Amino acid sequence: MRLPIDTGSVTLVAGKVEAVIDFETKRPKADANGEPIYAIDLVALGSEGAQIWPVKVSGEPKGVVVGQPVRVTELVAVPWSMEDRHGISFRASHIAPMPTSAQKAA
């Protein structure tokens, strides 16, 4: 089950961005369309503090640098379990830098 996340009440800031590597083959992972999968740590800043969400996205998030506010499209949480372990993974369809005030004015 994919649970949509409303990010309207939080500010999302980019952390490290890296290609996801397949554990067995040691090659970059790709989605069903052949696009490389990237992992980006998003710092979610809200009224109750901050959390780091490791989010996966298909395609390189171009122009995203550490410390930069970002816009995230279709962010979902996906609960998972394997034997006695369980957790939540995060996935987005697109991550892009927020426009700067100079870009908004142009």
C-alpha positions as CSV (number, residue, x, y, z in Angstrom):
1,M,0.0,0.0,0.0
2,R,1.3,3.5,-1.0
3,L,0.4,6.2,1.5
4,P,0.5,9.7,0.0
5,I,2.2,12.4,2.1
6,D,1.0,16.0,2.2
7,T,4.1,18.2,2.3
8,G,2.3,21.5,2.5
9,S,3.1,22.1,6.2
10,V,6.8,21.2,6.1
11,T,9.9,22.7,4.4
12,L,11.9,20.0,2.6
13,V,15.7,20.6,2.3
14,A,18.1,18.4,0.3
15,G,20.7,16.3,1.9
16,K,23.1,14.0,0.1
17,V,22.2,12.6,-3.3
18,E,23.6,9.3,-4.6
19,A,22.8,6.6,-7.1
20,V,21.2,3.5,-5.6
21,I,23.6,0.5,-6.1
22,D,22.3,-3.1,-6.4
23,F,23.7,-5.1,-3.4
24,E,24.5,-8.2,-5.5
25,T,25.7,-6.9,-8.8
26,K,27.3,-3.7,-7.5
27,R,25.8,-1.9,-10.5
28,P,23.4,1.1,-10.4
29,K,19.8,0.1,-10.0
30,A,17.2,1.2,-12.6
31,D,13.4,1.4,-12.6
32,A,11.1,-0.5,-15.0
33,N,11.8,2.1,-17.7
34,G,15.6,1.8,-17.4
35,E,16.0,5.2,-15.6
36,P,18.6,5.1,-12.8
37,I,17.3,5.3,-9.3
38,Y,18.7,7.9,-6.9
39,A,18.4,8.2,-3.1
40,I,18.2,11.7,-1.6
41,D,18.1,12.5,2.1
42,L,15.4,15.1,2.6
43,V,15.3,17.1,5.8
44,A,11.7,17.7,6.7
45,L,11.4,20.9,8.8
46,G,8.1,21.4,10.6
47,S,6.5,22.9,13.7
48,E,7.4,19.8,15.7
49,G,11.1,19.7,14.7
50,A,13.1,18.0,12.0
51,Q,13.3,14.5,10.5
52,I,15.4,13.0,7.8
53,W,13.6,11.0,5.2
54,P,15.6,8.9,2.8
55,V,13.6,9.2,-0.5
56,K,14.1,7.3,-3.8
57,V,13.4,8.9,-7.1
58,S,13.8,7.7,-10.7
59,G,16.1,9.9,-12.7
60,E,18.8,12.2,-11.5
61,P,17.5,15.1,-9.5
62,K,19.3,17.7,-11.6
63,G,20.3,21.0,-9.9
64,V,19.7,19.7,-6.4
65,V,22.5,20.5,-3.9
66,V,22.9,19.9,-0.2
67,G,21.1,22.5,1.9
68,Q,18.8,23.7,-0.8
69,P,15.0,23.8,-0.4
70,V,13.3,21.4,-2.8
71,R,9.9,20.7,-4.3
72,V,8.8,17.1,-4.1
73,T,6.1,15.6,-6.4
74,E,3.9,12.6,-5.4
75,L,5.8,11.7,-2.2
76,V,4.5,8.4,-0.8
77,A,5.4,6.2,2.2
78,V,5.5,2.5,1.6
79,P,5.4,0.2,4.6
80,W,7.5,-3.0,4.2
81,S,8.3,-6.1,6.2
82,M,10.9,-9.0,5.8
83,E,10.8,-11.8,8.3
84,D,11.0,-10.0,11.7
85,R,12.1,-6.6,10.3
86,H,9.8,-3.9,9.2
87,G,9.9,-0.2,8.3
88,I,8.8,2.5,5.9
89,S,10.4,3.5,2.7
90,F,9.8,6.8,0.9
91,R,9.4,7.3,-2.9
92,A,8.7,10.4,-5.0
93,S,8.0,10.8,-8.7
94,H,10.1,14.0,-9.0
95,I,12.4,16.2,-6.9
96,A,13.5,19.6,-8.1
97,P,15.1,22.7,-6.6
98,M,12.7,25.4,-5.4
99,P,13.0,28.5,-7.5
100,T,15.0,31.3,-5.9
101,S,13.6,34.8,-5.5
102,A,15.6,36.0,-8.5
103,Q,14.1,33.2,-10.7
104,K,10.6,34.1,-9.5
105,A,11.1,37.7,-10.4
106,A,12.3,36.9,-13.9
